[in-house]
Amino acid sequence: MNRYLLPLSVLGTVAGGAVLLRDYVAGGSCPSKATIPGKTVIVTGANTGIGKQTALELAKRGGNVILACRDMEKCEAAAKDIRRETLNHHVNARHLDLASLKSVREFAAKIIEEEEHVHILVNNAAVMRCPHWTTEDGFEMQFGVNHLGHFLLTNLLLDKLKASAPSRVINLSSLAHVAGHIDFEDLNWEKRKYDTKAAYCQSKLAVLLFTKELSRRLQGTGVTANALHPGVARTELGRHTGMHSSAFSSFTLGPIFWLLVKSPQLAAQPSAYLAVAEELEGVSGKYFDGLKEKAPAPEAEDEEVARRLWAESARLVGLEMSRGSSVRGQPLPE
């Protein structure tokens, strides 16, 4: 019997060390214990994955949480789950389809009418490496949902966010932005052969540029804007990548995925941190890789590209540019 003790002990040590290494690589829990009783929070794409876990975390902390989702059946189910787990009854589902500018406007109008405040906006929803689909308004799907939909939503809610200050906008980008490039001649992939990976990277770079310019425009208002890379998580977001479709890739890459891929609960911690941490009060225009601030790719810090993208995005979604630094959430005249 004793001859098995040493191998078992070694095995246990290796397994324990592997788990600790995985937790270290994946990043830890939100270090802030701050609560947000009575604060109104909107989380887009909150019916599953990182969004649902973010909503759950903020509901635990006392927030009045609004889940903004396209699929209302899943959204209502997620809200019910969160209410049951947190015993916070201020968790509600609202319809929002970021692939439809009409839906975005309707959602924002309802929020403005029904909610006294909006303290935290988490622009979480995304599509990743889908086929060459277009939105209801004819935009390339990844650029349309990941960037333009959230760009319009945020602008329409800016007055409410300013009136609720101090308030925060948290935009989910991705490490993939480093491979992105903003092609102003063909933002919607109408002239080039479609490359779903490059389109995703462009959309996530656009999120960072939007965050940078938004932060600049919000100086002195009490509203901050930051972006983050949550890490690679086991969610439905990667359903179009084919990453796990073959037995070979599952077998060969399985150990690597196990080490590097986060659970949705862990991947939601950076969003929660940026939403509640008292030490981040007043911090704006930054990029966080997990829980740590990090310099993004050089193009993501190009102020001229950020301003140009803002102007083009405003034109595409029909926002009227004012002479100052603000944007009025009105459609352009026909």
Secondary structure per residue as TSV (DSSP state, phi and psi in degrees):
chain	resnum	aa	ss	phi	psi
A	1	M	-	360.0	-40.5
A	2	N	H	-62.4	-28.2
A	3	R	H	-67.5	-18.2
A	4	Y	H	-89.1	-15.6
A	5	L	H	-65.3	-44.3
A	6	L	H	-64.3	-49.4
A	7	P	H	-59.0	-40.6
A	8	L	H	-65.1	-39.4
A	9	S	H	-63.6	-44.2
A	10	V	H	-63.0	-43.4
A	11	L	H	-60.5	-43.8
A	12	G	H	-63.6	-40.0
A	13	T	H	-64.8	-44.0
A	14	V	H	-63.2	-45.2
A	15	A	H	-62.4	-44.9
A	16	G	H	-62.9	-41.0
A	17	G	H	-64.4	-37.8
A	18	A	H	-64.1	-41.8
A	19	V	H	-63.9	-43.2
A	20	L	H	-63.4	-40.7
A	21	L	H	-63.8	-42.2
A	22	R	H	-62.0	-44.3
A	23	D	H	-63.7	-36.9
A	24	Y	H	-66.8	-46.5
A	25	V	H	-62.7	-41.3
A	26	A	H	-73.5	-17.7
A	27	G	-	89.6	154.1
A	28	G	-	-94.8	-163.9
A	29	S	-	-80.2	161.4
A	30	C	-	-55.7	121.4
A	31	P	-	-74.3	-15.1
A	32	S	-	-84.2	136.7
A	33	K	-	-100.9	9.3
A	34	A	-	-59.3	144.0
A	35	T	-	-110.7	161.0
A	36	I	-	-132.2	51.3
A	37	P	T	-58.3	129.2
A	38	G	T	80.3	-6.2
A	39	K	-	-81.5	138.6
A	40	T	E	-90.7	127.9
A	41	V	E	-123.9	136.4
A	42	I	E	-116.6	128.7
A	43	V	E	-123.8	117.5
A	44	T	E	-82.7	150.6
A	45	G	T	62.1	43.1
A	46	A	T	-100.0	14.2
A	47	N	T	-85.6	-11.8
A	48	T	S	-157.5	169.7
A	49	G	H	59.0	-141.3
A	50	I	H	-61.6	-39.2
A	51	G	H	-61.7	-44.5
A	52	K	H	-64.5	-42.5
A	53	Q	H	-68.3	-33.5
A	54	T	H	-64.7	-46.0
A	55	A	H	-61.2	-40.4
A	56	L	H	-62.0	-46.4
A	57	E	H	-61.4	-41.9
A	58	L	H	-76.4	-27.8
A	59	A	H	-69.5	-38.2
A	60	K	H	-58.7	-31.1
A	61	R	T	-89.7	8.1
A	62	G	T	96.9	7.0
A	63	G	-	-72.5	155.0
A	64	N	E	-89.4	98.8
A	65	V	E	-103.1	129.4
A	66	I	E	-111.1	118.9
A	67	L	E	-89.1	119.7
A	68	A	E	-110.0	108.8
A	69	C	E	-140.1	158.1
A	70	R	S	-78.8	-42.7
A	71	D	-	-91.9	101.6
A	72	M	H	-69.3	-29.6
A	73	E	H	-64.1	-46.5
A	74	K	H	-68.6	-35.5
A	75	C	H	-65.7	-44.6
A	76	E	H	-63.3	-39.3
A	77	A	H	-65.3	-41.5
A	78	A	H	-65.2	-41.6
A	79	A	H	-62.3	-40.5
A	80	K	H	-63.5	-43.6
A	81	D	H	-58.7	-45.2
A	82	I	H	-68.1	-41.1
A	83	R	H	-60.9	-41.3
A	84	R	H	-67.7	-42.1
A	85	E	H	-74.2	-35.1
A	86	T	H	-99.1	-15.0
A	87	L	-	59.9	20.9
A	88	N	-	-98.1	112.2
A	89	H	-	-87.0	-0.4
A	90	H	-	-93.7	55.5
A	91	V	E	-130.1	117.1
A	92	N	E	-133.0	154.2
A	93	A	E	-103.4	136.4
A	94	R	E	-134.9	147.4
A	95	H	E	-81.7	130.5
A	96	L	-	-150.6	118.1
A	97	D	-	-111.0	106.0
A	98	L	T	-71.1	-9.3
A	99	A	T	-88.8	10.1
A	100	S	-	-137.6	114.2
A	101	L	H	-63.2	-32.7
A	102	K	H	-61.7	-45.2
A	103	S	H	-63.4	-41.6
A	104	V	H	-60.8	-44.5
A	105	R	H	-64.5	-40.6
A	106	E	H	-65.5	-42.4
A	107	F	H	-62.1	-47.9
A	108	A	H	-63.0	-40.3
A	109	A	H	-62.6	-39.6
A	110	K	H	-67.3	-41.2
A	111	I	H	-62.7	-46.2
A	112	I	H	-61.3	-38.6
A	113	E	H	-74.3	-40.1
A	114	E	H	-99.1	-23.6
A	115	E	-	-104.7	129.9
A	116	E	S	-69.4	-35.2
A	117	H	-	-138.0	158.2
A	118	V	-	-134.4	111.7
A	119	H	-	-96.4	-31.3
A	120	I	E	-138.9	124.8
A	121	L	E	-118.1	116.4
A	122	V	E	-107.2	104.5
A	123	N	E	-84.7	85.7
A	124	N	-	-99.7	-33.9
A	125	A	-	-59.4	146.9
A	126	A	-	-162.2	157.9
A	127	V	-	-120.1	150.3
A	128	M	-	-136.3	121.6
A	129	R	S	50.2	45.6
A	130	C	-	-80.3	170.2
A	131	P	-	-62.5	177.2
A	132	H	S	-75.4	77.2
A	133	W	-	-98.2	160.0
A	134	T	B	-124.7	156.2
A	135	T	-	-77.7	175.2
A	136	E	T	-55.6	-30.6
A	137	D	T	-97.4	7.0
A	138	G	S	90.2	10.4
A	139	F	-	-85.6	148.3
A	140	E	B	-54.8	133.3
A	141	M	H	-57.2	-45.8
A	142	Q	H	-68.9	-41.5
A	143	F	H	-67.9	-38.8
A	144	G	I	-67.6	-44.6
A	145	V	I	-82.0	-51.2
A	146	N	I	-68.4	-34.7
A	147	H	I	-112.2	-63.1
A	148	L	I	-62.8	-41.3
A	149	G	I	-60.5	-45.5
A	150	H	H	-71.9	-32.3
A	151	F	H	-60.3	-48.1
A	152	L	H	-66.2	-47.0
A	153	L	H	-56.3	-48.4
A	154	T	H	-62.0	-44.8
A	155	N	H	-62.9	-39.2
A	156	L	H	-67.0	-25.9
A	157	L	T	-98.8	3.7
A	158	L	H	-60.7	-43.1
A	159	D	H	-61.5	-40.0
A	160	K	H	-66.6	-41.2
A	161	L	H	-63.8	-43.1
A	162	K	H	-63.9	-41.1
A	163	A	H	-68.7	-18.3
A	164	S	T	-99.9	2.7
A	165	A	-	-54.6	145.1
A	166	P	S	-73.8	133.0
A	167	S	E	-139.4	167.1
A	168	R	E	-138.2	142.3
A	169	V	E	-114.0	127.1
A	170	I	E	-119.6	118.8
A	171	N	E	-108.7	127.8
A	172	L	E	-88.0	115.9
A	173	S	-	-105.5	-145.2
A	174	S	-	-164.7	153.7
A	175	L	G	-58.9	-23.2
A	176	A	G	-61.2	-14.6
A	177	H	G	-60.7	-25.1
A	178	V	G	-63.8	-24.2
A	179	A	G	-96.7	6.2
A	180	G	-	-89.6	159.1
A	181	H	-	-149.9	136.1
A	182	I	-	-87.4	111.2
A	183	D	-	-97.7	93.9
A	184	F	T	-66.2	-18.1
A	185	E	T	-80.7	-16.3
A	186	D	-	-156.6	58.6
A	187	L	T	-60.2	-31.3
A	188	N	T	-105.0	18.0
A	189	W	S	55.4	47.9
A	190	E	S	-96.5	-17.7
A	191	K	S	-108.3	-25.6
A	192	R	S	-102.2	162.0
A	193	K	-	-65.8	132.8
A	194	Y	-	-69.2	131.1
A	195	D	-	-123.9	103.6
A	196	T	H	-63.0	-34.7
A	197	K	H	-67.8	-46.1
A	198	A	H	-64.7	-35.6
A	199	A	H	-65.5	-39.5
A	200	Y	H	-64.2	-46.3
A	201	C	H	-61.6	-40.6
A	202	Q	H	-61.1	-43.2
A	203	S	H	-64.2	-36.9
A	204	K	H	-77.6	-28.7
A	205	L	H	-67.6	-39.6
A	206	A	H	-59.8	-38.2
A	207	V	H	-60.1	-41.7
A	208	L	H	-68.7	-41.7
A	209	L	H	-65.2	-39.1
A	210	F	H	-60.6	-44.8
A	211	T	H	-60.9	-43.1
A	212	K	H	-62.2	-48.4
A	213	E	H	-70.7	-37.2
A	214	L	H	-61.3	-44.5
A	215	S	H	-60.1	-42.1
A	216	R	H	-61.4	-43.3
A	217	R	H	-71.3	-22.5
A	218	L	T	-95.2	4.7
A	219	Q	T	-55.7	129.8
A	220	G	T	84.8	1.3
A	221	T	T	-96.3	-14.5
A	222	G	T	86.9	2.8
A	223	V	E	-106.6	128.7
A	224	T	E	-109.2	157.4
A	225	A	E	-138.5	123.4
A	226	N	E	-135.7	158.1
A	227	A	E	-123.0	160.2
A	228	L	E	-149.8	156.2
A	229	H	E	-106.6	114.4
A	230	P	-	-76.3	-12.4
A	231	G	-	100.4	169.5
A	232	V	-	-85.0	123.3
A	233	A	B	-122.6	157.5
A	234	R	S	-82.7	86.4
A	235	T	S	-134.7	178.9
A	236	E	G	-75.3	-8.8
A	237	L	G	-58.5	-35.7
A	238	G	G	-88.1	18.4
A	239	R	G	-65.4	-21.4
A	240	H	G	-93.4	-3.0
A	241	T	T	-81.1	-23.0
A	242	G	-	72.6	14.9
A	243	M	T	-63.1	-33.5
A	244	H	T	-112.0	18.1
A	245	S	S	-79.5	-22.0
A	246	S	S	-109.7	150.2
A	247	A	H	-65.1	-34.5
A	248	F	H	-62.5	-49.2
A	249	S	H	-66.0	-36.9
A	250	S	H	-64.2	-39.4
A	251	F	H	-73.2	-47.1
A	252	T	H	-76.7	-36.7
A	253	L	H	-97.7	-7.6
A	254	G	H	-52.2	-50.7
A	255	P	H	-61.1	-36.0
A	256	I	H	-68.5	-45.0
A	257	F	H	-59.9	-42.3
A	258	W	H	-59.3	-37.3
A	259	L	H	-76.5	-42.6
A	260	L	H	-96.4	-24.7
A	261	V	-	-88.0	129.6
A	262	K	B	-86.1	158.5
A	263	S	-	-74.6	155.3
A	264	P	H	-55.9	-34.4
A	265	Q	H	-63.8	-43.6
A	266	L	H	-70.4	-38.2
A	267	A	H	-68.4	-19.4
A	268	A	T	-82.0	-13.3
A	269	Q	H	-62.6	-41.1
A	270	P	H	-60.9	-39.7
A	271	S	H	-62.7	-43.5
A	272	A	H	-63.2	-40.8
A	273	Y	H	-61.5	-48.9
A	274	L	H	-65.7	-26.3
A	275	A	H	-77.9	-33.8
A	276	V	H	-120.0	-22.2
A	277	A	-	-60.3	123.6
A	278	E	G	-65.2	-31.1
A	279	E	G	-70.9	-11.3
A	280	L	G	-98.5	5.5
A	281	E	T	-58.4	122.9
A	282	G	T	87.6	-11.3
A	283	V	-	-76.7	128.1
A	284	S	-	-149.7	153.9
A	285	G	S	74.8	18.5
A	286	K	-	-105.2	162.6
A	287	Y	E	-118.5	130.2
A	288	F	E	-115.6	130.6
A	289	D	E	-99.4	101.9
A	290	G	T	68.5	-125.9
A	291	L	T	-96.2	3.5
A	292	K	E	-118.8	136.7
A	293	E	E	-66.7	141.0
A	294	K	-	-147.3	151.0
A	295	A	-	-75.6	130.5
A	296	P	-	-80.7	-175.9
A	297	A	-	-62.6	151.5
A	298	P	G	-53.2	-41.7
A	299	E	G	-63.3	-27.7
A	300	A	G	-71.2	-13.5
A	301	E	G	-108.9	9.8
A	302	D	-	-80.8	108.8
A	303	E	H	-64.8	-37.0
A	304	E	H	-66.9	-42.5
A	305	V	H	-63.8	-39.9
A	306	A	H	-62.7	-43.4
A	307	R	H	-66.3	-41.2
A	308	R	H	-66.5	-40.6
A	309	L	H	-65.1	-39.7
A	310	W	H	-58.6	-48.8
A	311	A	H	-62.2	-43.0
A	312	E	H	-68.5	-39.5
A	313	S	H	-63.6	-42.4
A	314	A	H	-61.2	-40.4
A	315	R	H	-64.9	-44.0
A	316	L	H	-64.6	-38.1
A	317	V	H	-93.4	-4.1
A	318	G	T	82.8	35.8
A	319	L	-	-95.3	135.9
A	320	E	E	-83.0	124.0
A	321	M	E	-81.2	130.6
A	322	S	-	-92.1	171.2
A	323	R	S	-69.1	-30.7
A	324	G	S	-81.0	-153.0
A	325	S	S	-95.6	0.2
A	326	S	-	-98.1	166.2
A	327	V	E	-125.7	130.1
A	328	R	E	-89.5	134.1
A	329	G	-	-80.3	53.9
A	330	Q	-	-118.0	144.7
A	331	P	-	-69.6	147.5
A	332	L	-	-67.3	148.7
A	333	P	-	-64.2	149.9
A	334	E	-	-65.6	360.0
